[in-house]
Amino acid sequence: MSQDCLRELQQEVSIRAAATADFTESAFGDVVTGYLEEAGLIDGFEACNFKHRGMRIDGFYFNIEDEATLDLFIFDFRAKDTVETLTRTESEQIFKRAESFFEKALTARFVDGLEVAQPAYSLALATLEQADQIRRVRFILVTDAQLSDRLQTIPPRREAHREWVYRIWDINAICSLVTTGEPEEIDIDFANMFGTTLPCLPANQGADKVTSYLTVIPGAWLATIYDRFGGRLLEQNVRTFLQTRGKVNRGIQKTILEDPGMFFSFNNGISATASEAEVEIVKGVGQLRRVRRLQIVNGGQTTATIFNVTKRFKDASVDQISVQMKLSVINADLVDEIVPKISEYSNTQNRINDADLFASHPFHVRLEGIAGRLPAPAIGGSQIQTYWFYERARGQYVNQQAYLTKGKKSEFQIKFPRNQVITKTDLAKVMITFQRKPEIVSRGAQKNFKEFADFIGTRDAWKAKQESFNEGWYKDAVAKMIVFRTAERLVQEAPWYAQGYRANVVTYSIALIAEKLASMNRELDVNRIWAKQAIGDGLREELLRVGEKVLQRIVAAANENNVSNVTEWCKRQPCWMDLKSYVAVSISPALEGELLSKSEATQERRDERLKQRITNDIEAQVHVQKQGGAYWKRMLAWAENSAEITPTDIDILRIASQLPRKIPSGPQSLRLLRVEEKALADAFKP
């Protein structure tokens, strides 16, 4: 698998490097850290290319508030035709360079010697200023080599009052992450890890799909497991919608620090799932020895807060902390089906409407369908019809090619070029940028996707106006994606760009232009961009002009506001307010020709909504007729005994039960779909 995956990864890196004019090694890091952040395996990533006298850093991320942690990234991209092996000696040499940078950054002399405009200065200064708060440094090596047999783990070590932790993402872990969504299974052997088993009580023994246990897990154990696996311990949708690695709860923290004896009484505990559990009976008592594919589906904040206390508070102890745990062991072939449901139902207080915009949410399904049937306009005289690929589930693009022959795989890649792949997090980043919220985009993929999910789900955009998400909306989204990716390349190639803060410059520059257009009741002509699959010269020139001003201002404003880390400044609302007052957007004659009036754009959207409404009617009628009259007759019998179904819906069911002699209209068919949804949720048996 590694060899095929290596070629796929190299192709993706080459396309990313060409699209953004980035160095190949930087593009490699950008691609892989994007996967890691999307999966909730890292909190974020800020590029920072620095090499000097035995030191090297390729990126960083501060998570001081929740985990008292600084992540330092180093890339090892070999770009060879075959998979090479990373030896222990090589890894030690690479890590030594990052360690040297960190140690130097703790000295004022080193910081003062760096150029202020460089991201390395911002990183070093922030490290120096927050040195007392940094309790853990994670050195993260990302490589396209595979680990040698002697290099599976590197034990952590203590330096002064800090813990130094090492993590290597090799080609095997990367490939597993891309294709399955996880780099490795979370397999916990309690006996080996903690020296003893965990007493447990069986709950619903004999159930077909799920076997449950009740147990109490020591807080120190939970912190150790979380330290080892991080955000991966949280079920995927919990990671996304409860903010990646679980936010620290101040109330839980206060109880641990001030009244640990009451923790068990005050806390609701956690819910977890596993695909297998080894339980022994010792003197009549169940003993949980081992679990496979462990995932926490409820209690992410509890887990993260216990871990946080062990890292942030030097004298704090969690030895008195015990946490009740409900463990559901699910048949392996049903894990992917049942775990998201348990996650959804376990998190009702925090839940976003429509099951938190999971990959199966109808919004994603519709976009995937439109992408698959709507070809992109051919450009440059090409006769080849290509499509954009909307990846509603991670790894979908790669997995759809996994079992194709070489010829079929080539056809697939011609039809769906890799540079026309859009992930959910890509889409969220672009749409929130154009909603003029660049400070949220700057907070990272997970927090930004949460904002996008709120827009679609909690704020009822989908439920209220499903017909708004149509081919026109899709073209608009792709056009904005083209704007965003073009801006990335323009900034990367600009003579004023100094290899830092590109992500911030891009989102703020686009948002500033969008803000100016909104104040003028104007919009970009997205249909023009869609037709050309490229932006016009006017927009190109303004993106460059504004981008230079943005870069200058975010560095200056961070300094003026005594924020050592420029990327941290970019996450704050005052940064956005400051840029709106300092950076003026100009509408040149060339850019003027690339715009529409608000009324023109509104009319186009209205026309697209009407088309989608008709499409919805047709699709509903097709579904109703496909189910057949006998199906609807059985549902009619069920509905007549249900208090939830209205008399109008019962009348429509009577019509449907007479298929094919009588056929419900489009609007009637849409109502039938809603009735069907209620019926199936209420245990109706078709």
C-alpha positions, -999 to +999 in steps of 0.1 A: +000+000+000+028+024+009+043+024-026+010+032-043+002+058-016+036+074-020+029+080-057-005+094-048+009+117-022+037+129-044+012+137-071-009+157-046+022+175-034+033+184-069-001+198-077-002+217-045+033+231-051+023+241-087-010+256-076+004+277-049+040+283-062+052+269-030+084+249-025+078+212-028+088+204+008+066+231+021+038+218-001+043+184+013+040+197+049+010+217+039-008+187+025-001+163+054-008+188+082-040+196+064-050+160+068-039+159+104-058+191+113-089+180+094-089+147+114-084+166+147-050+150+153-033+184+157-049+216+168-034+237+140-004+245+119+014+277+111+041+276+085+075+288+096+105+279+074+138+285+094+172+268+088+203+281+105+234+266+120+221+233+132+186+245+138+155+239+118+118+245+121+091+241+094+060+251+114+045+255+149+013+258+169+007+272+204-020+256+226-011+272+259-045+278+273-059+243+271-028+221+271+002+243+279+018+229+248+039+241+219+040+220+188+071+223+166+070+206+131+099+194+110+094+180+074+115+153+058+104+150+021+126+128+000+105+126-031+120+093-042+104+067-065+105+040-038+098+042-001+129+048+019+135+039+056+139+065+083+165+052+108+167+061+145+200+079+139+184+100+112+154+109+133+176+119+162+196+142+140+164+158+126+148+162+161+181+177+174+177+206+150+142+214+163+154+210+199+182+234+193+158+260+180+136+257+210+165+260+234+178+291+216+144+307+215+144+308+253+172+334+252+167+370+245+200+373+226+188+348+200+154+364+196+169+399+192+191+387+164+162+375+142+146+397+115+113+411+128+094+405+096+102+367+096+077+342+112+107+327+130+110+360+150+073+358+160+077+322+170+109+327+190+095+359+207+062+341+217+082+312+230+104+334+251+075+354+265+054+323+273+083+301+285+069+297+320+036+286+307+049+260+282+048+227+301+051+204+271+069+206+237+058+182+210+084+177+183+064+164+152+083+149+123+064+144+090+082+122+065+075+103+033+098+076+045+088+046+066+100+039+101+126+013+106+118-017+129+139-001+156+121+032+155+085+026+164+083+050+194+106+075+210+100+079+247+093+113+261+118+130+284+119+159+308+140+190+303+138+214+332+100+217+341+089+207+306+081+174+290+095+168+255+074+145+234+082+131+200+058+120+172+067+107+138+041+107+110+057+083+084+043+073+050+024+043+065+006+064+091-002+091+065-016+065+041-037+049+068-050+084+077-059+093+041-077+060+033-094+052+066-095+084+085-073+070+113-035+064+113-038+034+136-063+017+158-065+028+194-057-004+212-056-002+250-041-030+270-049-019+306-029-047+322+003-038+302-002+000+303-012+004+339-002-029+356-037-040+364-072-046+348-103-025+353-132-039+373-165-037+353-201-047+355-219-062+324-251-043+313-271-056+283-255-090+279-268-110+249-277-081+227-272-087+190-253-055+181-240-040+213-226-053+246-223-027+273-202-025+305-201+000+334-168+008+350-149+035+368-116+045+353-089+064+373-084+100+361-047+094+358-053+065+334-076+087+313-050+115+312-023+090+301-044+076+273-053+111+261-017+121+262-008+092+240-036+095+215-047+131+218-078+142+198-079+107+181-094+094+213-125+115+206-150+101+181-145+119+147-177+140+148-171+149+184-137+162+175-151+184+148-181+198+165-168+200+201-137+217+188-110+191+180-094+180+213-121+190+237-122+224+254-112+228+290-142+232+313-134+256+341-159+241+364-145+206+361-110+221+365-119+239+397-134+207+412-102+188+404-079+214+419-100+224+449-123+195+458-111+163+441-130+141+465-163+154+451-154+149+414-171+116+410-203+130+425-203+162+404-193+147+370-215+128+346-187+106+334-179+095+299-194+073+272-171+053+250-172+027+223-149-001+212-150-029+186-137-055+209-132-060+247-114-087+266-132-093+299-121-119+324-141-131+354-119-131+385-136-142+418-169-135+403-160-099+392-156-088+356-121-074+348-117-054+316-082-062+303-081-048+268-102-028+243-097-022+206-108+009+185-116+028+217-135+061+210-149+086+235-183+097+222-194+118+252-171+134+278-145+150+257-144+180+279-140+159+310-111+140+295-094+170+281-097+189+314-082+161+335-053+159+310-050+197+311-046+198+348-018+173+347+001+195+323-006+231+334-006+228+371+028+215+383+017+206+419-018+193+410-026+156+413-054+136+397-048+105+419-081+111+437-100+115+405-122+086+393-145+088+362-175+066+356-174+051+321-201+035+300-185+013+274-204+000+244-187-028+225-200-029+189-197-056+163-168-047+140-188-046+109-214-022+125-189+003+140-191+028+112-229+027+113-236+027+150-208+048+166-219+081+149-255+075+161-243+069+197-222+100+193-251+121+181-276+109+207-250+112+235-243+149+227-278+163+225-270+193+246-242+204+223-257+191+191-259+210+159-291+204+140-293+176+115-268+153+132-240+180+133-235+181+095-220+147+094-208+134+060-242+119+054-260+152+059-282+159+029-263+192+023-231+172+016-250+145-004-265+171-026-232+189-033-216+156-041-244+148-065-241+182-083-203+179-085-207+144-102-231+155-128-221+191-136-189+193-158-166+223-155-163+244-187-135+233-209-107+259-210-077+266-233-093+248-263-093+215-244-118+189-256-116+170-223-145+172-200-134+175-164-154+177-131-147+191-097-147+164-070-165+172-038-151+149-010-178+147+016-159+120+035-122+120+041-102+098+017-131+095-007-111+106-037-083+080-030-107+052-020-128+055-052-096+047-072-084+019-049-097-010-069-096+004-104-074-010-131-045+012-142-064+023-173-096+031-153-076+049-127-061+071-154-096+078-168-108+087-133-079+112-127-085+128-161-122+132-154-116+144-118-081+161-117-066+162-082-063+200-084-101+200-087-108+182-054-127+202-027-128+189+008-154+199+034-128+219+053-117+236+020-153+246+013-158+259+049-126+280+047-136+297+014-173+303+023-165+318+058-139+340+042-165+353+017-189+358+047-162+383+059-151+364+090-114+360+083-105+360+120-125+328+124-108+312+093-075+321+109-083+300+140-078+268+121-097+242+101-117+227+130-130+259+145-138+273+111-157+242+101-177+245+133-187+280+122-197+267+088-217+239+104-234+264+126-244+283+095-258+253+077-273+236+107-279+256+139-289+287+120-312+266+099-299+276+065-305+240+052-339+235+068-353+269+058-339+271+023-329+238+009-336+250-026-309+276-021-282+249-022-284+242-060-263+242-091-260+280-089-248+278-053-223+251-063-209+272-092-207+301-068-187+279-043-163+266-070-158+301-083-149+313-048-126+283-044-108+294-076-105+330-062-090+316-030-065+292-046-055+319-071-049+343-042-027+316-025-005+314-056-003+352-061+008+358-025+034+330-027+049+344-059+048+381-048+081+398-044+070+413-011+061+379+004+086+367+030+075+331+035+052+337+063+015+343+072+002+334+038-030+319+051-038+350+070-029+373+042-051+354+018-083+352+039-080+388+051-074+402+016-104+384+001-126+394+030-116+430+026-125+430-010-158+412-002-165+439+025-159+467+000-182+451-026-209+446+000-208+483+010-213+491-027-241+466-032-219+448-057-207+412-060-182+393-080-196+379-112-191+342-102-206+329-134-179+346-153-152+330-131-170+296-134-171+299-172-134+308-175-123+287-145-101+316-137-103+351-122-100+383-141-070+407-143-088+433-122-093+410-093-059+396-096-042+430-094-064+441-064-056+409-045-019+415-049-022+452-039-044+445-009-023+415+001+009+435+004-009+461+027-024+433+048+010+416+054+025+449+064-004+458+087-008+425+106+029+425+116+028+462+126-006+459+145+005+428+164+035+447+176+014+478+185-009+456+205+019+438+223+010+404+207+043+386+200+027+359+178+013+375+146-008+345+138-024+347+172-032+384+165-049+373+133-073+351+152-088+381+170-117+403+161-097+435+167-073+424+139-102+424+115-115+458+128-080+472+125-075+461+089-109+475+078-098+509+090-062+507+077-064+490+043-085+506+016-098+486-014-099+502-048-123+493-076-103+497-109-121+499-142-108+464-149-123+451-117-155+470-123-160+449-154-159+417-133-187+427-110-225+424-109-250+446-091-267+432-060-300+430-078-285+411-108-269+386-085-301+382-065-321+375-096-297+349-107-300+332-073-337+334-074-337+317-108-315+289-095-337+284-065-367+280-088-348+254-108-339+235-077-374+236-064-386+219-096-357+194-093-367+186-057-403+180-068-392+156-096-367+137-073-394+133-047-420+120-072-394+095-085-388+082-050-425+080-042-432+060-073-402+038-068-415+027-034-448+016-049-484+017-038-482-013-014-454+004+005-475+036+010-506+015+019-487-001+048-475+034+059-511+046+057-522+019+081-494+030+105-502+067+101-539+063+110-528+051+144-502+078+149-509+112+166-480+128+148-494+126+113-518+153+101-551+147+083-536+163+052-507+139+052-530+110+056-550+121+026-518+123+006-508+088+018-542+076+005-533+090-030-499+073-029-514+040-018-533+039-051-501+041-073-498+038-102-535+046-108-531+079-089-498+098-087-490+124-060-479+159-072-444+172-066-453+192-035-473+162-022-444+139-028-421+162-008-446+160+021-446+122+018-408+122+022-412+140+055-439+116+066-416+087+056-388+102+077-411+104+108-424+068+102-389+053+099-377+071+130-408+058+148-399+021+141-423+017+111-415-015+094-416-012+056 
